[in-house]
């Protein structure tokens, strides 16, 4: 019987299934999948087949409950939905191949039972995986919205306080209170720009056009100078060639460059320098660079693009989404962002885009 065969050859089936998981090109098998996933799959199938082989038919409700629990376990282990589907198929194939090699007396009806159980179990496990994933996504979006609301409120509250002091006439507009008001207003502007960019990316609403880089960066540099001045920094927008042209959505690309500049302003200490420049590479690419004097990124900090990741200094303001969003925007435009780290001095963030074909 199939149940006895699976029980007897359990270790051989596991070894064969693991071999299939390791050999497949995609999705790549994780270590957790190899160590935990395959035995989990096989144990579930054995339980279902044992019930099927008894005198009482195995109810679909019980099968759904077992598979649903299994899908929950896989989600907790970090499995993707693709891994769930592929692993069930690999287990079935391993059982079938080994049964043929061992000339096991398994009837056609038992193989039909195996396939039916696999179909039902896969569907239930995938549904549970999708449910948990959706709930997690909603929770993440709620947390994100909460952070956004709190930061907007804090910036607005600071701006109102600064405005009230200025209105009383007891402080000068060009003093530190005026600088606080300016930073608060620019912070709200950046939040709005970032949110709009995220919405357009999620809705796939890019509007690419031929975009000359020189006037594009000149416009961004105007706001950049004001931002740098409010933080006591030196900012330089270096001249670039008139021939630099890309095909991109100007609003989204402006959001990416602005996010990189804001990141540079945030982590460069007072009196430091930030540079904005662009040039062509030999591979028909356009490079837009933002260089800062942040002191460099310590190796232990990890990926600076990771959303909500560790920041590069004690300044914990902001959502930590600017770099992550900038990379998403640039990749949506067919490019990428690279980092040149200069320990002890600073960083150079490079937006790498294909140059537009001459018309």
C-alpha positions as CSV (number, residue, x, y, z in Angstrom):
1,X,0.0,0.0,0.0
2,X,1.1,3.5,-0.7
3,X,1.1,4.6,3.0
4,X,3.4,1.7,4.0
5,X,5.6,2.5,1.0
6,X,6.0,6.1,2.1
7,X,6.6,5.1,5.7
8,X,9.2,2.5,4.7
9,X,11.1,4.6,2.2
10,X,10.6,7.9,4.0
11,X,14.4,8.8,4.2
12,X,15.0,7.9,0.5
13,X,12.0,10.0,-0.6
14,X,13.3,12.9,1.5
15,X,16.8,12.6,0.0
16,X,15.4,12.4,-3.6
17,X,13.0,15.4,-3.0
18,X,15.8,17.5,-1.6
19,X,17.9,16.7,-4.6
20,X,15.1,18.0,-6.9
21,X,14.8,21.1,-4.8
22,X,18.5,21.8,-5.0
23,X,18.7,21.2,-8.7
24,X,15.8,23.4,-9.8
25,X,16.8,26.8,-11.3
26,X,13.8,28.6,-9.7
27,X,12.5,29.2,-7.1
28,X,15.8,28.7,-5.3
29,X,15.6,26.3,-2.4
30,X,16.3,27.8,1.0
31,X,18.1,26.0,3.8
32,X,14.9,26.0,5.9
33,X,13.1,24.4,3.0
34,X,15.6,21.6,2.7
35,X,15.9,20.9,6.4
36,X,12.3,21.4,7.5
37,X,10.0,21.7,4.5
38,X,10.5,18.4,2.9
39,X,9.9,16.3,6.0
40,X,6.8,18.5,6.8
41,X,5.4,17.8,3.4
42,X,6.0,14.1,3.6
43,X,4.5,13.8,7.1
44,X,1.4,15.5,6.0
45,X,1.0,13.2,2.9
46,X,1.5,10.1,5.1
47,X,-1.2,11.2,7.5
48,X,-3.7,11.9,4.6
49,X,-2.9,8.6,2.9
50,X,-3.2,6.6,6.1
51,X,-6.7,8.1,6.6
52,X,-7.6,7.3,3.0
53,X,-6.5,3.7,3.4
54,X,-8.7,3.2,6.4
55,X,-12.3,2.0,6.2
56,X,-13.6,5.5,6.8
57,X,-13.2,7.9,3.8
58,X,-11.0,10.9,4.6
59,X,-13.1,14.0,4.8
60,X,-12.2,17.0,2.8
61,X,-12.6,19.2,5.9
62,X,-9.9,17.3,7.7
63,X,-7.6,17.4,4.7
64,X,-8.2,21.1,4.4
65,X,-7.5,21.6,8.1
66,X,-4.2,19.7,7.9
67,X,-3.1,21.5,4.7
68,X,-4.1,24.9,6.1
69,X,-2.0,24.3,9.2
70,X,0.8,23.2,6.9
71,X,0.5,26.4,4.9
72,X,0.7,28.4,8.1
73,X,3.8,26.5,9.2
74,X,5.5,27.2,5.8
75,X,4.6,30.9,6.0
76,X,6.2,31.0,9.4
77,X,9.3,29.4,8.0
78,X,9.5,32.2,5.4
79,X,8.4,30.1,2.4
80,X,7.1,31.8,-0.7
81,X,3.9,30.7,-2.4
82,X,6.0,29.4,-5.4
83,X,7.9,27.2,-3.0
84,X,4.7,25.8,-1.6
85,X,3.5,24.8,-5.0
86,X,6.8,23.5,-6.3
87,X,7.6,21.5,-3.2
88,X,4.3,19.5,-3.3
89,X,5.1,18.7,-6.9
90,X,8.6,17.6,-6.2
91,X,7.4,15.3,-3.4
92,X,4.9,13.7,-5.6
93,X,7.5,13.1,-8.3
94,X,10.0,11.7,-5.9
95,X,7.3,9.2,-4.5
96,X,6.3,8.2,-8.0
97,X,9.9,7.7,-9.3
98,X,11.0,5.7,-6.3
99,X,7.9,3.5,-6.3
100,X,8.6,2.6,-10.0
101,X,12.2,1.8,-9.3
102,X,11.3,-0.4,-6.3
103,X,8.5,-2.0,-8.2
104,X,6.2,-1.3,-5.3
105,X,2.7,-2.8,-5.6
106,X,0.8,0.5,-5.7
107,X,-2.5,0.5,-7.5
108,X,-3.7,3.0,-10.0
109,X,-6.4,4.1,-7.5
110,X,-3.7,4.8,-4.9
111,X,-1.9,7.0,-7.3
112,X,-5.1,8.8,-8.0
113,X,-5.6,9.3,-4.3
114,X,-2.0,10.6,-4.0
115,X,-2.6,13.2,-6.8
116,X,-6.0,14.2,-5.5
117,X,-4.6,14.7,-2.0
118,X,-1.8,16.7,-3.4
119,X,-4.1,18.9,-5.4
120,X,-6.4,19.6,-2.5
121,X,-3.6,20.0,0.0
122,X,-1.7,22.4,-2.3
123,X,-4.8,24.5,-2.8
124,X,-5.5,24.7,0.9
125,X,-1.9,25.5,1.8
126,X,-1.7,28.2,-0.8
127,X,-4.9,29.8,0.3
128,X,-3.7,29.9,3.9
129,X,-0.3,31.3,2.8
130,X,-2.1,34.0,0.7
131,X,-4.4,34.9,3.7
132,X,-1.5,35.3,6.1
133,X,0.6,37.2,3.6
134,X,-2.3,39.6,2.9
135,X,-2.9,40.2,6.6
136,X,0.8,41.0,7.0
137,X,0.8,43.4,4.1
138,X,-2.2,45.2,5.5
139,X,-0.5,45.5,8.9
140,X,2.7,46.8,7.3
141,X,0.7,49.4,5.3
142,X,-1.1,50.4,8.5
143,X,2.2,50.8,10.3
144,X,3.6,52.8,7.4
145,X,0.5,55.1,7.3
146,X,0.8,55.6,11.0
147,X,4.5,56.6,10.7
148,X,3.6,59.0,7.9
149,X,0.7,60.6,9.9
150,X,2.9,61.0,13.0
151,X,5.8,62.6,11.0
152,X,3.5,64.9,9.1
153,X,1.9,66.0,12.4
154,X,5.3,66.6,14.0
155,X,6.5,68.7,11.1
156,X,3.3,70.7,11.0
157,X,3.4,71.3,14.7
158,X,7.0,72.5,14.6
159,X,6.2,74.8,11.6
160,X,3.2,76.3,13.5
161,X,5.3,77.1,16.6
162,X,8.1,78.7,14.5
163,X,5.5,80.8,12.6
164,X,3.9,82.0,15.9
165,X,7.3,83.1,17.2
166,X,8.0,84.9,13.9
167,X,4.6,86.5,13.9
168,X,5.2,88.0,17.4
169,X,8.2,89.9,16.0
170,X,10.5,88.8,18.8
171,X,12.9,86.9,16.5
172,X,14.2,87.6,13.0
173,X,13.1,85.6,9.9
174,X,16.7,85.0,8.9
175,X,17.6,83.5,12.3
176,X,17.4,80.0,13.6
177,X,13.7,80.1,14.1
178,X,13.2,80.9,10.4
179,X,15.5,78.0,9.6
180,X,13.4,75.7,11.7
181,X,10.3,76.9,9.8
182,X,12.0,76.3,6.5
183,X,13.2,72.8,7.4
184,X,9.7,71.9,8.6
185,X,8.1,73.1,5.4
186,X,10.6,71.3,3.2
187,X,10.1,68.2,5.3
188,X,6.4,68.3,4.5
189,X,7.1,68.9,0.9
190,X,9.4,65.9,0.8
191,X,6.8,63.7,2.5
192,X,4.2,64.7,-0.1
193,X,6.6,64.1,-3.0
194,X,7.6,60.7,-1.7
195,X,4.0,59.6,-1.1
196,X,3.0,60.7,-4.6
197,X,5.9,58.8,-6.1
198,X,5.0,55.7,-4.2
199,X,1.4,56.0,-5.4
200,X,2.4,56.4,-9.0
201,X,4.8,53.5,-8.8
202,X,2.2,51.2,-7.3
203,X,-0.3,52.2,-9.9
204,X,2.2,51.8,-12.7
205,X,1.5,55.4,-13.9
206,X,4.9,56.3,-15.2
207,X,5.0,59.0,-18.0
208,X,8.4,58.7,-19.6
209,X,9.7,61.4,-21.9
210,X,13.0,62.6,-23.4
211,X,14.5,64.5,-20.5
212,X,17.6,66.7,-20.9
213,X,19.6,66.4,-17.7
214,X,21.2,69.9,-17.5
215,X,17.9,71.9,-17.1
216,X,16.4,69.0,-15.0
217,X,19.2,69.2,-12.4
218,X,19.3,73.0,-12.5
219,X,15.7,73.1,-11.3
220,X,16.4,70.5,-8.5
221,X,19.5,72.5,-7.5
222,X,17.4,75.6,-6.6
223,X,15.6,73.7,-3.8
224,X,18.8,72.0,-2.9
225,X,20.6,75.2,-2.2
226,X,17.8,76.4,0.1
227,X,17.8,73.0,2.0
228,X,21.6,73.1,2.4
229,X,21.5,76.7,3.6
230,X,19.0,75.8,6.3
231,X,21.3,73.1,7.6
232,X,24.5,75.1,7.5
233,X,26.0,73.1,4.6
234,X,27.8,74.0,1.4
235,X,26.1,72.7,-1.8
236,X,27.5,72.7,-5.3
237,X,25.7,71.7,-8.5
238,X,28.5,71.1,-11.0
239,X,27.9,72.0,-14.6
240,X,27.2,69.2,-17.0
241,X,27.0,68.6,-20.8
242,X,24.0,69.7,-22.9
243,X,24.1,66.3,-24.6
244,X,23.0,64.3,-21.6
245,X,19.5,63.0,-22.2
246,X,17.5,60.1,-20.7
247,X,14.0,58.7,-21.2
248,X,12.3,58.9,-17.9
249,X,9.3,60.2,-15.9
250,X,10.6,63.6,-14.8
251,X,8.5,63.7,-11.6
252,X,9.6,60.3,-10.5
253,X,13.2,60.8,-11.4
254,X,13.1,64.2,-9.6
255,X,11.8,62.4,-6.5
256,X,14.7,59.9,-6.6
257,X,17.3,62.6,-7.0
258,X,15.7,64.7,-4.3
259,X,15.6,61.8,-1.9
260,X,19.3,61.2,-2.4
261,X,20.0,64.9,-1.8
262,X,17.9,64.9,1.3
263,X,19.8,61.9,2.6
264,X,23.1,63.6,1.9
265,X,21.9,66.8,3.7
266,X,20.6,64.8,6.6
267,X,23.9,62.9,7.3
268,X,26.5,65.6,6.4
269,X,27.5,67.5,9.5
270,X,27.2,71.3,9.7
271,X,29.9,73.0,7.6
272,X,30.2,70.0,5.3
273,X,29.8,69.8,1.6
274,X,27.3,68.1,-0.8
275,X,27.8,67.9,-4.5
276,X,25.4,67.2,-7.4
277,X,26.8,66.3,-10.8
278,X,26.1,64.3,-13.9
279,X,28.2,62.8,-16.7
280,X,28.2,60.2,-19.5
281,X,29.9,56.8,-19.2
282,X,31.6,54.9,-22.0
283,X,28.8,52.4,-22.1
284,X,26.1,54.9,-23.3
285,X,24.9,55.5,-19.8
286,X,24.1,58.7,-17.9
287,X,25.4,58.9,-14.3
288,X,23.7,61.3,-11.9
289,X,25.9,61.5,-8.7
290,X,25.1,62.9,-5.2
291,X,28.3,63.1,-3.0
292,X,28.2,63.8,0.7
293,X,30.5,64.1,3.7
294,X,28.7,61.8,6.0
295,X,31.9,60.0,7.2
296,X,31.2,56.9,5.2
297,X,28.9,53.8,6.0
298,X,30.4,51.4,8.6
299,X,30.4,47.8,7.2
300,X,28.1,46.6,9.9
301,X,25.3,48.9,8.9
302,X,24.0,46.6,6.2
303,X,22.0,47.6,3.1
304,X,21.4,51.4,3.3
305,X,18.5,51.0,0.8
306,X,16.5,48.7,3.1
307,X,13.2,50.2,4.1
308,X,13.0,51.1,7.8
309,X,16.7,50.0,8.1
310,X,19.3,51.4,10.5
311,X,20.2,55.0,9.8
312,X,23.7,56.2,9.4
313,X,23.9,58.5,12.4
314,X,22.1,59.3,15.6
315,X,19.5,61.3,13.7
316,X,16.4,59.0,13.7
317,X,14.0,61.4,12.0
318,X,12.3,60.3,8.8
319,X,10.7,57.0,7.8
320,X,13.9,55.5,6.4
321,X,12.1,55.1,3.1
322,X,13.9,57.7,1.0
323,X,16.7,55.5,-0.3
324,X,14.5,52.5,-0.8
325,X,12.0,54.5,-2.8
326,X,14.8,56.1,-4.9
327,X,16.0,52.7,-5.9
328,X,12.5,51.5,-6.8
329,X,12.0,54.6,-9.0
330,X,15.3,54.3,-10.8
331,X,14.8,50.6,-11.4
332,X,11.3,51.3,-12.8
333,X,13.0,53.6,-15.3
334,X,15.4,50.8,-16.4
335,X,18.4,51.9,-14.3
336,X,19.8,51.3,-10.9
337,X,21.6,53.0,-8.0
338,X,25.1,52.2,-6.9
339,X,27.1,53.4,-3.9
340,X,30.8,54.3,-3.7
341,X,31.7,54.3,0.0
342,X,34.7,56.4,1.1
343,X,35.4,55.4,4.7
344,X,36.2,58.4,6.9
345,X,34.9,60.9,4.3
346,X,31.5,60.2,2.8
347,X,29.5,58.4,0.1
348,X,28.7,58.9,-3.6
349,X,25.2,57.7,-4.6
350,X,25.1,57.1,-8.4
351,X,21.9,56.9,-10.4
352,X,22.8,54.9,-13.5
353,X,20.4,55.2,-16.4
354,X,20.6,54.3,-20.1
355,X,21.2,57.3,-22.3
356,X,18.4,58.2,-24.7
357,X,18.9,57.2,-28.3
358,X,19.5,60.3,-30.5
359,X,16.4,61.2,-32.4
